[in-house]
Structures are given as C-alpha cells and as structure tokens.
C-alpha cells in the first residue's frame, strides 16, 4: 500500500501575519538595530527566533524598552493604556495589529460610547483578548463557554452586544452566539461573526481533510489559538489530530496503520516547517504528496503609513 500525504489548502501564513513580519523586517532595514517588539509579533517560535536573529528585541512590557526607542506592537493588538504608556516614554511606535483585530477594537469603542454591555467571546489571557478588553474594561464581559452565557447579568437587556476573538472555532462560537440570542433577543453583533477569514478557511480545509485522512498533523506553536482550534476541528470531524511545532515533535507510533496523513498549519506557521514535516514523512515511507485545495486566498493588507513611505 502506497502511503500518501495530503496538504490541506489554505494553510499557514495569513495576510495579517505576512504584514506583521514584513513590518519588523522593513523596520530593521529602514531604522537599523535595535527594533523592539512588544510581545511575540505572531505566536510562532520559529518566526520569533528568525526575527530575533535579524536584530529584533522581544519584550513583555514597555518598561523594558529604553526611552525614545522604536517599538512595534504585535499583530494581536494592544490596549489604549499601552499606547498612552508609549507616549509617556516618548517611544517611536509602529502598529502591526492585524486590521481584522483593529475592526473588533473599533466596534468595542463604538458600543462603549453608546452605553452597551459588550459580551466578548474569547480565551482569557490571550494577547488579543487583553487588548480588546482594554478598549472598554467597564463595559466588557468575557465569556468562553455556553454555560457562562447563562450566568451573565446585565443592567439593560436592550443594550447588549457581542464581539468575538478572531481565532476561535466556528462551531464553538456559533453555539455561544445562538445561546446569547436565546437569552437576549435584542442583542446586537456583527453581520458575520468576527472570526477572521483565514481562521474560517483553515478550519473548513481541515474539515475537508478529515474526510480523506484518518490522521491530521497541525503544525503550529502551542500558544497559537488558531492552531489549537484546528486540532479541535479535526477531532470533531472524526480524525486523530496532533499539534506539532515541527518534524521533531512527530512520534513514530502515530504513523502506524496510517496509509494517509493530512497536514495543515496555523495562520502564523511558515511554509518551511511544512516542507520539513513533508521530508520527514517521506523518509518514513509517505512518498506520495498531493494538494487538497479547498479555496484560494488573495487577501492583502497595506503597511502602516510610516513604512509605506520607507518602501516608496
């Protein structure tokens, strides 16, 4: 029996990640070292290590950035408090926040001004959620499960809205939103849930891959929300699934009795890691490689104005 590899498509880098990485590299070229980056620019160790080797300095707090230095905000977004702190310390800032995350922030600000209670569906301690809460801390109620919807208490059931973290599971979010609408019939929200296009597309591709392969390997870092959600989607679709950082994470006993393996990758995973996994599996006997195309992506985001000038 010939053993096969199916490459789910789309997979890997999304437009927001490409933009964020380009911002760091262009800033290093334009301004030289050091360029400070608040938090991981994207949640992938390989990407962070590569940028660190080029001269980027990753910090967890602005207090670690020397006054007057240049700092980049990560793709996950930051709170107004962080922006204020940067101004106080006279830091030169470049914002690499994904435009789709910025959209959620702007909606939070709008609902806050209109006096709404905002239900934010997301995972506690995730950088994106922390930044969004910072836009309207008095108004936002964070929930992660359907059960938490039943515990919500709001002062005015006619002035309630919901927003979502961009990297959640479609199925999980749909259940929470449905329950919110049952409890609060007048709740407002986006016309389409704020799960980003890349998260949706990769989850749909994994669902399709699970129809063909009993085993799915998702390449991504353990702190990558969208990578973890891909594993969950694969398992709910009936496949065995594992999250791996690279080929060194693969356990040979996973491959026994598997004639076909599908590979996907989180939105912050570079394609070079996919290639390394494919080579490893090839050496393990999976010699036939084919693409499983589900849809094409042609999304591109513009650079921040200060770097557009540098490019021109």
Protein Blocks (a to p, Z undefined) as FASTA:
>chain_A
ZZdddddddehjdfklmmmmmmmmmmmmmnopadddehjfbacfklmmmmmmnopacdfb
fklpcghiacdddfkopafklmmmmmmnopacddfbdfklmmmmmmmmmmmmnopacddd
ddehiaklmmmmmmmmmlpccdfbfklmmmpccfblklccddddfkbcfklmmmmmmmmm
mmmmmbccdfbdcbdfklmmmmmmmmmmmmmpmbdcddddfklmklmmmmmmmmmnopac
dddfblmlpcfklmgopabdcddddfkbcfklmmmmmmmmmmnopabccdddfbdcfbdc
dddfklmmmmZZ
